[in-house]
């Protein structure tokens, strides 16, 4: 692709959208309306495979898609912006079906209808934070919150489960990652060991 000179020309927002260094998606009702080249590379798909599809296809499970959607709606409603780190799933290419850590940030166009229309960024974190163990949907959610530095009680509030249930999932994660302490677990989740 030949990139035209940006000086002495009116801003080409379509070109900026397509060549942005992070994945960009425009959405309506949790469906992809448009996406840039980086999103296609990240998820191993063509624009034709993604545009018009539900975000559900990018999640490792339907449960995670539903729970994260429910969790983000009141935050988008209150603040207009939502961000988290989560495990996503590649759609195609040589790594089809592979899960990877991704930083996702979104802005609702209308806070009163947070899923009606939005702008989303996706940043692949797999180089710094590889997924090294097979995790359940809930383990992935607890792991994401642990990496944010939340306590079991705080994670329980965020996920809508008891702090004791969080502790059970944290113990499972510690076994899977062979971590002796919570700090070691977080370090391993972050790709440090």
KAVEN-V646919 format. One record per residue. N is the residue number from 1. PHI is phi as a letter, one per 30 degrees, with the letter a starting at -180 (NA if undefined). OMEGA is omega in degrees with one decimal (* if undefined). Layout:
N;PHI;OMEGA  N;PHI;OMEGA
This chain:
1;NA;177.0  2;d;-179.2  3;c;-179.7  4;d;177.3  5;d;-178.0  6;d;179.0  7;d;177.5  8;i;178.9  9;b;175.6  10;d;-179.7  11;e;177.1  12;c;-174.6  13;d;177.9  14;d;177.8  15;d;178.0  16;d;178.2  17;d;-175.7  18;d;-173.8  19;c;179.2  20;e;-177.9  21;d;175.0  22;c;177.1  23;d;178.5  24;b;178.5  25;b;169.1  26;c;-174.6  27;b;170.3  28;b;177.7  29;h;177.0  30;i;172.8  31;c;-178.0  32;d;178.2  33;c;177.0  34;a;178.3  35;b;-178.8  36;c;-177.4  37;e;-177.4  38;d;177.4  39;d;179.8  40;d;178.2  41;d;-176.3  42;d;-175.8  43;c;177.0  44;i;-175.8  45;b;173.8  46;c;176.0  47;e;-179.2  48;d;178.2  49;d;-174.9  50;c;-174.7  51;d;-178.2  52;j;-177.7  53;c;174.9  54;d;172.7  55;e;-178.3  56;e;-176.7  57;d;-178.2  58;c;-178.1  59;c;177.5  60;d;-179.3  61;a;177.1  62;d;179.0  63;e;-179.7  64;d;177.5  65;e;-178.6  66;d;-176.4  67;d;179.9  68;d;176.6  69;d;178.0  70;d;-177.8  71;d;-175.9  72;d;-175.5  73;e;-179.6  74;d;178.5  75;d;175.8  76;d;179.8  77;d;-177.1  78;d;-171.0  79;c;-178.1  80;i;-177.5  81;b;177.2  82;b;176.1  83;b;173.1  84;a;169.7  85;c;-179.0  86;b;175.0  87;d;178.2  88;c;-176.3  89;b;177.6  90;d;-174.1  91;d;-174.7  92;b;-179.6  93;i;-176.8  94;d;-178.4  95;c;-179.0  96;e;178.9  97;i;179.8  98;d;176.2  99;c;-179.7  100;a;176.6  101;d;-175.8  102;b;172.5  103;c;-176.8  104;b;175.9  105;b;179.2  106;b;176.5  107;b;175.3  108;d;176.3  109;d;178.5  110;b;-178.7  111;e;-178.1  112;d;175.9  113;b;-168.2  114;d;179.9  115;c;-176.1  116;d;178.8  117;a;-178.8  118;a;175.8  119;b;-173.9  120;b;172.4  121;c;178.4  122;b;177.7  123;b;-179.4  124;d;-179.8  125;c;-172.3  126;d;179.1  127;d;-179.9  128;c;-171.6  129;b;-178.7  130;d;172.4  131;d;-173.5  132;c;179.2  133;b;175.4  134;d;-176.5  135;c;172.8  136;d;178.8  137;e;-178.0  138;d;176.6  139;d;177.7  140;d;179.7  141;d;178.1  142;d;179.0  143;e;179.9  144;d;-179.7  145;d;176.3  146;e;-179.8  147;d;175.5  148;d;178.1  149;i;-178.5  150;d;174.9  151;d;178.3  152;d;178.9  153;d;179.3  154;d;178.0  155;d;178.1  156;e;178.7  157;d;-178.8  158;d;-175.1  159;d;179.6  160;i;177.4  161;b;-178.8  162;d;179.0  163;d;176.7  164;d;176.1  165;d;176.8  166;e;-179.4  167;d;176.6  168;d;179.1  169;d;177.7  170;d;178.1  171;d;176.7  172;d;178.6  173;d;179.9  174;d;177.2  175;d;-177.1  176;d;-179.2  177;c;179.7  178;h;-179.9  179;c;-178.9  180;d;-178.8  181;b;177.2  182;d;179.0  183;d;178.3  184;d;177.8  185;d;-179.5  186;d;179.6  187;d;179.5  188;d;176.7  189;d;-179.1  190;d;176.7  191;i;-176.7  192;d;-178.6  193;b;*
